[in-house]
Amino acid sequence: MFPDSSEARILMERPDHRPVVVILGGGFAGAATAFHLARNGPPGAAEIVVVEPRPTIGPGLAYSTDDPVHRINVPATRMTLVADDPGHFAAWLAKVPVPADATTARGDVYPAREVFGRYVASELAPFLASGAVRHLRCRAAAVSLADGGYRVELSSGEDIAADIVVLAMSHPAPALPRPIRALAGSARLVADPYDNARIAAIGAEERVLVVGTGLTAADVIASLAARGHRGHVVALSRHGLRSRGQDRQRLPSLADFAADPEVTARGLLLRIRAAVAADAAAGRDWHSALGTVRAQGREIWAALPQEERGRIVRHLRRFWDVHRYRVAPQIEAVLDAAIAAGRLEITAARLAAAREDGDGITVAYRLRADGQLRESRFDRVVVTTGPDHGAVLDTNPVLRSFAAAGLVRADPNGLGLLVADLFRAVDDHGRASSSLFVAGPLARGAVGELMGAPEVACHAEEVAEAIRRRVATPSAETRRTGANRAAAHQSSVRR
């Protein structure tokens, strides 16, 4: 519901004809877009509305976890809301209390993720207080075309008319792997790895299967360890690749991947391997080359044809993920200790089947090393396979309504939505919209590297700047329908 009915009336019955920008999703991407639009745009040039069911804009799914074990995965000096000020978060962090265990012996700070969420919320707070940004605490249920713009149906029962819509939704939930779908609804299955209450309910001696071996799996294993879990844990993925640790040198690579970029997946792989070897000969480790790949990700991705991008997603993405998305040193130490003590086993295998009886869950999986089929019994199964971006048009009702109207299409490589010019939604006819924008990870099919906070902040700033220009120079169609938009606002609340 709206915070109160007066808030709905103020929004819907505003007397002016200012364009209305509705941002769907108030996690980091949506909050950053609203922040930069309010911060950099002329005051009052547009009505900025964020539709977000959580009580606070900013933390979203990624930074709202209340488990102190869940940390940011890079030093605080590399996290920011302002792309051209990499020390923005670190400066804010210096003014708030931080537990001693957040700081490594090297002096790097890895605070709990909820601290970064508080930082984002605090930076947006002045704009909320002034009314420059409005927060509607509800969900968007569907969106349709209306009066030259959009009509957003809200879970509260009200509608809101919009001239510009920004799709900044949260990551979709993980999909249950087919072999364990028979367990759906089981009390022994934890389908949401960030359901901290379900993780906390796992018994200290219980045997646990963690499906996945990346960052989310590391979070789950660290959470169990912090709660005194002593049972055996098997973390399973097809290649058994564990997220790597942080770099200790921080030396720049000798390579430049943006100059004369590769146009094939194979060529890119060979070039990265050659760069790693050249860096090693100069006393640098692999972090240097991979750091440059990340920094030049847009240029690298832009040079690749769609077919080659697909090859990277199918064959190389898993290797990129474990090198790019690294664990904090505190988490790495927990994993190393659990492996050394024999409590954690990381297994390369493919799930085959699962069945539950009164005493537990029996899971069959085929080992990658020798193809043998093994059966093991577990008390709990936790799914940590990551967001199912490939099915987002099916699982998100708002995006489903856009797709039904032919206004959005899925990225052909399963990386969210098809996007032109880095952030404009593409419709069924291949046309890029001038009023429907995509902010954050759902646009990574076009951008490439768009999961880390610095990249998302930069992308949100670009989206905000495009909207600012659009508001400053409205199209003829927008001018013709201005009166209709105002009338729509006055009559939006009807239910």
VOLUM-672702 format. One record per residue (C-alpha): residue number from 1; x, y, z. Coordinates in steps of 0.1 Angstrom, whole numbers, plus 2048, in hexadecimal, padded with zeros to 3 digits. Last residue first. Layout:
// residues N
 pakol   x   y   z
   NUM   X   Y   Z
...
//
This chain:
// residues 495
 pakol   x   y   z
   495 79B 812 7B9
   494 79B 832 7A5
   493 7BC 843 7AC
   492 7C8 84E 78A
   491 7AF 869 783
   490 7C4 888 789
   489 7E3 877 77C
   488 7D2 86E 75C
   487 7C7 892 757
   486 7EB 89E 75B
   485 7F6 884 741
   484 7DA 88E 729
   483 7E5 8B2 72B
   482 809 8A9 723
   481 7FF 893 706
   480 808 8AB 6EA
   479 829 8B4 6FB
   478 833 890 700
   477 82B 888 6DC
   476 840 8A6 6D1
   475 85D 898 6E4
   474 869 8A7 705
   473 88A 8B9 706
   472 893 8BE 72B
   471 881 89F 736
   470 893 88A 71C
   469 8B5 899 726
   468 8AF 891 74A
   467 8A3 86E 741
   466 8C4 868 72E
   465 8D8 876 74C
   464 8C5 85F 764
   463 8CD 841 74F
   462 8F1 84A 74D
   461 8F3 84E 773
   460 8E2 82D 777
   459 8FD 81D 761
   458 919 82C 776
   457 909 821 796
   456 903 7FE 788
   455 928 7FB 77D
   454 935 807 79F
   453 91D 7EF 7B2
   452 926 7D0 79F
   451 90E 7BE 788
   450 911 7D0 767
   449 92E 7C3 753
   448 920 7BE 730
   447 90D 7DD 727
   446 8F3 7CF 70E
   445 8EB 7AE 71F
   444 8F2 7C0 73F
   443 8D1 7D4 73E
   442 8BE 7C0 758
   441 8DC 7C5 76F
   440 8D5 7EA 774
   439 8BE 803 764
   438 8A7 7FC 747
   437 895 81A 737
   436 872 81E 727
   435 86C 841 71A
   434 881 844 6FA
   433 87C 820 6F1
   432 893 80D 6DA
   431 881 7FC 6BC
   430 888 7D8 6B4
   429 864 7D1 6AA
   428 85D 7BD 6CA
   427 869 7DA 6DF
   426 88C 7E4 6EA
   425 891 7F5 70D
   424 8AA 811 70D
   423 8C8 80D 725
   422 8E9 806 714
   421 8E0 816 6F3
   420 8C9 7F9 6EC
   419 8BC 7E0 705
   418 8AF 7BC 703
   417 8A5 7B3 727
   416 8B5 79C 740
   415 8D6 78A 738
   414 8C6 76A 729
   413 8DC 76C 709
   412 8C1 778 6F2
   411 8B8 794 70A
   410 893 792 710
   409 87C 7AA 6FE
   408 869 7C8 70A
   407 84B 7DD 6FE
   406 837 7C2 6EC
   405 819 7C7 702
   404 81D 7A4 710
   403 841 7AB 717
   402 838 7CA 72B
   401 81F 7B6 73F
   400 839 79B 745
   399 851 7B5 750
   398 838 7C0 76A
   397 830 79D 775
   396 854 792 77A
   395 859 76C 777
   394 853 767 752
   393 865 785 743
   392 882 77F 75C
   391 888 75B 750
   390 8AC 761 744
   389 8B4 776 762
   388 8B1 759 779
   387 8C5 769 796
   386 8E0 753 7A6
   385 8E4 72D 7AA
   384 8E3 72F 7D0
   383 8C9 714 7D8
   382 8CB 706 7FC
   381 8C4 6E1 802
   380 8BE 6D4 825
   379 8C1 6B4 839
   378 8D6 6A3 81F
   377 8DC 680 811
   376 8F5 679 7F6
   375 8F3 665 7D6
   374 910 664 7BD
   373 90F 65D 798
   372 931 659 789
   371 93B 66F 76C
   370 960 66F 774
   369 969 692 77D
   368 948 6A3 777
   367 936 68F 792
   366 912 686 78B
   365 8F9 690 7A6
   364 8DE 67E 7B9
   363 8CE 690 7D6
   362 8BC 67E 7F3
   361 8A9 696 808
   360 8A1 691 82D
   359 892 67A 847
   358 86D 679 83E
   357 874 675 819
   356 880 68C 7FE
   355 88C 685 7DB
   354 8A6 695 7C5
   353 8B4 68F 7A2
   352 8D2 694 78A
   351 8E5 6B2 796
   350 905 6B8 783
   349 926 6B6 795
   348 945 6C9 79F
   347 946 6C7 7C5
   346 951 6DF 7E0
   345 952 6CD 801
   344 94F 6E0 821
   343 952 6D2 845
   342 974 6C1 83F
   341 986 6D8 857
   340 99C 6E6 83B
   339 97D 6EC 825
   338 96B 6FF 841
   337 98A 713 849
   336 98F 71E 824
   335 96A 727 822
   334 96B 73C 841
   333 98B 74E 836
   332 97C 756 814
   331 95E 766 826
   330 975 77D 83A
   329 98A 785 81B
   328 96A 790 808
   327 960 779 7EC
   326 967 780 7C7
   325 94E 786 7AB
   324 965 78B 78D
   323 97A 76B 78F
   322 95D 754 798
   321 945 766 77F
   320 95E 766 762
   319 962 740 764
   318 93D 73A 765
   317 938 753 748
   316 950 741 731
   315 93C 726 71E
   314 918 730 71A
   313 91A 755 722
   312 93A 75A 70E
   311 92B 747 6F1
   310 90C 75D 6F2
   309 921 77C 6F1
   308 931 76D 6D2
   307 90F 76A 6C1
   306 905 78D 6CB
   305 924 79C 6BA
   304 940 7A6 6D2
   303 94F 7CA 6D0
   302 936 7D8 6E9
   301 93F 7BE 703
   300 964 7C7 703
   299 95D 7ED 704
   298 944 7E9 720
   297 95A 7D2 734
   296 978 7E8 734
   295 97A 7EB 75A
   294 970 7C6 75F
   293 98A 7BA 746
   292 9A4 7D0 757
   291 99C 7C0 778
   290 99F 79E 768
   289 9C2 7A6 75B
   288 9CE 7B3 77D
   287 9BC 798 792
   286 9D0 77D 77F
   285 9F0 785 793
   284 A0B 79E 78B
   283 A30 798 78D
   282 A39 7A3 769
   281 A39 77F 75C
   280 A17 77B 76D
   279 A0A 799 75B
   278 A14 78A 739
   277 A04 769 742
   276 9E3 77A 74D
   275 9E4 78F 72E
   274 9E8 770 718
   273 9CB 75F 729
   272 9B6 77E 724
   271 9BF 77F 6FF
   270 9B7 75B 6FA
   269 995 75F 70B
   268 98D 77E 6F6
   267 996 76C 6D5
   266 981 74E 6DE
   265 963 764 6E7
   264 967 776 6C5
   263 968 79B 6BC
   262 987 7A5 6D0
   261 98D 7C9 6D9
   260 9A6 7DF 6C5
   259 9AE 7F2 6E4
   258 994 7EA 6FE
   257 9A7 7CB 70B
   256 9C6 7DE 717
   255 9DF 7C8 729
   254 9FC 7D1 740
   253 9E4 7CC 75D
   252 9E2 7E4 77A
   251 9F0 7D9 79C
   250 9D8 7D4 7B8
   249 9EF 7BC 7C9
   248 9DA 7A8 7E2
   247 9BD 7A0 7CB
   246 99D 793 7DB
   245 993 76F 7DD
   244 984 758 7C3
   243 960 74B 7C1
   242 960 725 7C0
   241 95D 711 7A0
   240 94E 6EE 7A5
   239 949 6EB 77F
   238 924 6E0 77F
   237 91E 6EE 7A2
   236 91C 6DE 7C4
   235 923 6EB 7E7
   234 922 6CE 800
   233 920 6D7 824
   232 926 6C0 841
   231 918 6C9 863
   230 928 6E0 87C
   229 913 700 879
   228 91C 719 894
   227 907 736 888
   226 925 748 879
   225 92D 728 865
   224 909 727 857
   223 90C 74B 84C
   222 92E 745 83C
   221 920 727 828
   220 902 73C 81C
   219 917 759 812
   218 930 743 800
   217 913 733 7ED
   216 907 756 7E3
   215 92A 75E 7D6
   214 92E 73F 7C1
   213 92D 71A 7C7
   212 909 710 7BE
   211 8F0 6F8 7CD
   210 8F8 6F7 7F2
   209 8F1 6D5 800
   208 8F0 6D4 826
   207 8F5 6B9 840
   206 8E6 6C3 861
   205 8FB 6C5 880
   204 8F5 6E9 88A
   203 8D1 6E9 87E
   202 8C5 6FF 862
   201 8AC 718 870
   200 8C4 735 86B
   199 8C4 72F 846
   198 89E 731 845
   197 89E 751 85A
   196 8B8 760 843
   195 8A3 75C 824
   194 8C0 767 80F
   193 8C5 745 7FF
   192 8A1 745 7F2
   191 899 722 7E6
   190 8A0 712 809
   189 894 6EE 805
   188 88E 6DA 825
   187 86C 6E8 82A
   186 863 6DB 808
   185 84F 6F2 7F2
   184 862 6EA 7D2
   183 875 6C9 7D8
   182 86A 6BA 7B7
   181 87C 6D7 7A7
   180 89C 6C7 7B1
   179 8A8 6B8 790
   178 89B 6D7 77D
   177 8B1 6F0 78E
   176 89B 708 7A3
   175 89D 72A 794
   174 8AE 745 7A8
   173 898 763 7B0
   172 898 781 798
   171 8B0 79D 79F
   170 89F 7BD 7AA
   169 88C 7D3 792
   168 89A 7F3 783
   167 883 7F7 766
   166 880 81D 761
   165 85F 82B 754
   164 85B 84D 744
   163 83A 860 73F
   162 829 84F 75C
   161 805 84B 768
   160 800 83B 78A
   159 7E6 821 793
   158 7D8 818 7B4
   157 7CF 7F5 7C2
   156 7EC 7F4 7DB
   155 7FD 7DA 7C4
   154 802 7F6 7AB
   153 7F7 7F9 787
   152 80F 80F 773
   151 7FF 822 756
   150 817 82C 73C
   149 81B 849 723
   148 80A 856 704
   147 7E8 855 716
   146 7EC 831 722
   145 804 814 71B
   144 803 7F9 735
   143 816 7EF 755
   142 80F 7D3 76D
   141 811 7CA 792
   140 82A 7E5 79E
   139 831 7DF 7C3
   138 82A 7F5 7E1
   137 83C 80F 7F6
   136 839 82D 7DF
   135 858 842 7E5
   134 859 865 7D7
   133 879 877 7CC
   132 87D 89D 7CC
   131 865 89E 7EA
   130 87F 8AF 800
   129 881 892 818
   128 884 879 7FC
   127 8A0 88D 7EC
   126 8B2 890 80E
   125 8AF 86A 814
   124 8C0 85F 7F3
   123 8E3 860 801
   122 8D7 850 822
   121 8C7 833 80F
   120 8E6 82C 7FB
   119 8FB 82C 81B
   118 8E3 816 82D
   117 8E5 7FC 811
   116 90A 7FD 813
   115 907 7F5 838
   114 8EF 7D9 830
   113 90B 7C8 81D
   112 920 7C3 83C
   111 940 7D6 83B
   110 95F 7CC 827
   109 97A 7E6 830
   108 99D 7E3 823
   107 9B9 7EA 83C
   106 9D1 7CF 833
   105 9C9 7BC 853
   104 9A5 7BC 847
   103 98A 7D3 854
   102 966 7C7 858
   101 971 7B3 877
   100 974 7D3 88B
    99 94F 7DB 887
    98 948 7FC 875
    97 93A 81B 886
    96 930 837 86E
    95 943 855 861
    94 95E 843 84F
    93 943 830 83C
    92 937 850 82B
    91 95A 857 81E
    90 95E 832 813
    89 93D 835 800
    88 947 853 7EC
    87 96B 847 7E6
    86 965 83D 7C2
    85 958 860 7B9
    84 952 860 793
    83 938 844 795
    82 925 852 7B2
    81 913 837 7C6
    80 933 827 7D0
    79 946 808 7D9
    78 96B 804 7D0
    77 978 814 7F0
    76 961 7FD 804
    75 977 7DF 7FA
    74 965 7C6 7E4
    73 94D 7AA 7EC
    72 935 7BE 802
    71 92E 7A8 821
    70 914 78F 82B
    69 920 784 84E
    68 90C 7A0 85E
    67 8EB 78F 854
    66 8D1 7AA 850
    65 8CF 7A7 82A
    64 8C3 7C7 81A
    63 8E0 7CE 803
    62 8DB 7B7 7E6
    61 8B5 7B5 7E7
    60 8AE 7DA 7E8
    59 8C4 7F0 7FE
    58 8BB 811 7EE
    57 898 81C 7F4
    56 88B 813 817
    55 86A 804 823
    54 86C 7E9 809
    53 84F 7E8 7F0
    52 861 7FE 7D6
    51 851 815 7BC
    50 868 833 7B8
    49 858 853 7AC
    48 86A 871 79D
    47 854 88E 792
    46 868 8A1 779
    45 879 8C3 775
    44 874 8CA 79A
    43 899 8D3 7A0
    42 8AD 8D2 77F
    41 8BC 8AF 77C
    40 8DD 8A5 78B
    39 8D4 89A 7AF
    38 8B0 890 7A9
    37 8B8 87B 78A
    36 8D8 86E 79A
    35 8C7 862 7BA
    34 8A9 854 7A7
    33 8C0 83F 791
    32 8D5 834 7AF
    31 8B6 82A 7C2
    30 8A9 815 7A5
    29 8CA 804 79F
    28 8D1 7FE 7C4
    27 8AE 7F1 7CD
    26 890 807 7C9
    25 87E 7F5 7AC
    24 867 804 791
    23 873 827 78C
    22 856 83E 781
    21 85F 85E 770
    20 842 877 76E
    19 844 894 757
    18 83A 8B5 766
    17 818 8C1 75D
    16 80F 8D3 77D
    15 7F1 8CF 795
    14 7FC 8AE 7A6
    13 7DD 898 7AB
    12 7EC 876 7A9
    11 80B 87B 7BE
    10 7FA 890 7D9
     9 7DC 879 7DA
     8 7F2 85A 7DE
     7 806 86A 7FA
     6 7E5 874 80A
     5 7DA 84F 80B
     4 7F7 845 821
     3 818 833 81E
     2 809 824 7FE
     1 800 800 800
//
